Amino acid sequence: MTEKLESSSTRELIAFRIDGREFCVDIMQVRDIRGWTPATPLPHSPAYVRGVINLRGAVLPVIDMATRLGFKPTEPTVRHVIMVTQVENQIIGLLVDAVSDILTVTEAEIQPTPDVASELAKTFVRGVLAIDGRMISMIALDHVLPAHESLAA
């Protein structure tokens, strides 16, 4: 019985890198990890939307996570990857530098976003993990696309 309680309080997260920084998302939101594929731009889309790609016959919008988080835009190479994620009822691709790790953490290890962070930073960062000398920000994928925006084709 104790083992069940302990296992229910752990979470698996996928860690990835953007511009030399580490972030993570809940593994249950990640559907696939694919190599970089050039995206077809969409007219009048926000700067962080790279465009769309064909994913097994479906149109997949691709978000440049560096741009979305306020860093310089990514110049994708063959080493970059697209994390195919499910955000609420929508499947979107997240362009990141690389996937680095799968982490198993307890809720207690996820520290709140510091109060010195801006409100916008707190919108995207659900918490911070300090693991093995690394600082990893946990991204709130449900805030990657604002509620009023939809990329459905």
Residue, then its C-alpha position, 0 to 999 in steps of 0.5 A: m500500500t505504501e508503494k502505491l501512495e509513493s508511485s502516485s505522487t511521482r511524475e515523469l517529465i521529458a527534459f529538453r533544451i532551448d538556447g542552452r537552458e533546460f525545460c521540461v513538460d509532463i511526459m503524458q502530453v508528449r505523443d512523439i519526438r521527430g527530427w526537424t522538418p521544414a515548416t510551411p509558413l502561415p500568413h499573418s501568424p504570430a512570430y512564434v508559429r514556424g508554420v505547419i508540417n504534414l504528420r501522417g496526413a494531418v496538418l501539424p502546427v509547429i511552435d518555435m519554443a525559443t521565440r514563444l518563451g522570449f528568446k531569440p528565434t531558432e535557426p533549425t538544423v538537422r539536430h533540432v527536434i519537434m516534440v509532438t504534444q497534446v495541449e487540451n484537444q489540439i496536437i501541436g509541434l514544439l521546435v526545441d534544440a534537443v530532448s535531453d532526459i526523462l525525469t521521475v520526480t515527486e511533487a515535493e521536488i517541484q518548487p514554485t516559480p520565484d516571486v521575482a519572476s514576471e507575471l508572464a514568466k509565471t504564466f509559462v513556468r509552472g515550477v522549477l526543479a533543482i536536480d543534480g546541479r541543474m535548474i529545469s523550468m517546468i513549462a505549462l503547455d496549456h499556456v503555450l497558445p493563448a486561449h483566444e488563439s487556435l491553429a486548427a486548419 
